[in-house]
Amino acid sequence: MSYSARLMAQPSVPFLRRATGALSRRLDRPELLATVYAGPRRELHEEIAIRAVLGASLAGQATYVDVGTNRGQVLGEAVRAAPQGSHIAFEPIPELAAQVNAAFPSVDCREMAIGAQAGTAEFCHFKSLDGWSGLRRSPEISDERGDPEYLNVAVSTLDAQLEGVEPRVVKIDVEGAELDVLQGARTILAQARPLVIFEHVASASALYGAAPEAPYDLLVELGYEVLPITGGPPATRAEFAREAEIVNWLARPLAAAG
């Protein structure tokens, strides 16, 4: 979820900044919000970097996989980068999955959650703040602000869903469950070696019992290096675990899995 969405969910944000945030969303001008907040400036840089990675990595009939697609905000960039690609999206909220199917008829949008193993699970859908929804309820959102409903959703794994598929890029944004998604994608990561764009917020991961460094350790085990999405050298384990300002990361395969 974007920083601006997190920010606007806070009840104590001053009126001027809230108004600027509302205007930036209405006009689709995130740079307006960046004029008053350091966080959105970081977010804007990360969004630009994600677009750059997609533009550089997707071409022709390359496949992009979007786990936690929401309304297809990042998916739209992938479709623009590779309009002939066979793209796959996963979204467990029925209304949002329907919206994505309508907006992107060429995309295979599957109404399900992705995790470490297949099954069914209870999913907390915040109807007023759907970007905060997940398989674990965020304690930051009250009933009054989030208007939650609880859904029974199908859960699968990327290894099961992508059998026979060779994605070029996989994006994961699942409000803290990123480690579970990676655990259920060991085979596809080892064999197809896609780039992985993933969100990591330690407090959200803790809801799933994941240590701050756990996604890093798993990716390194699978032969990846982890970098800030905005560039720079690969992060060390300690840097990844303690980094609070970076939300989106890029995992890059070092070589073919052995």
HELIX and SHEET records of a PDB file:
HELIX    1   1 TYR A    3  MET A    8  1                                   6    
HELIX    2   2 PHE A   15  ARG A   26  1                                  12    
HELIX    3   3 PRO A   30  ALA A   34  1                                   5    
HELIX    4   4 ALA A   38  SER A   57  1                                  20    
HELIX    5   5 GLN A   73  ALA A   81  1                                   9    
HELIX    6   6 PRO A   94  ALA A  103  1                                  10    
HELIX    7   7 ASP A  130  TRP A  132  5                                   3    
HELIX    8   8 ASP A  143  GLY A  146  1                                   4    
HELIX    9   9 LEU A  158  GLN A  161  1                                   4    
HELIX   10  10 GLU A  178  GLN A  183  1                                   6    
HELIX   11  11 ARG A  186  ALA A  192  1                                   7    
HELIX   12  12 ALA A  202  ALA A  206  1                                   5    
HELIX   13  13 ALA A  214  GLU A  221  1                                   8    
HELIX   14  14 ARG A  237  ARG A  242  1                                   6    
SHEET    1   A 7 ASP A 108  ARG A 110  0                                        
SHEET    2   A 7 ILE A  88  PHE A  90  1                                        
SHEET    3   A 7 TYR A  64  VAL A  67  1                                        
SHEET    4   A 7 VAL A 169  ILE A 172  1                                        
SHEET    5   A 7 LEU A 195  GLU A 199  1                                        
SHEET    6   A 7 ASN A 248  PRO A 253 -1                                        
SHEET    7   A 7 TYR A 224  PRO A 228 -1                                        
SHEET    1   B 3 ALA A 113  ILE A 114  0                                        
SHEET    2   B 3 PRO A 148  SER A 156  1                                        
SHEET    3   B 3 GLY A 119  PHE A 126 -1                                        
END                                                                             
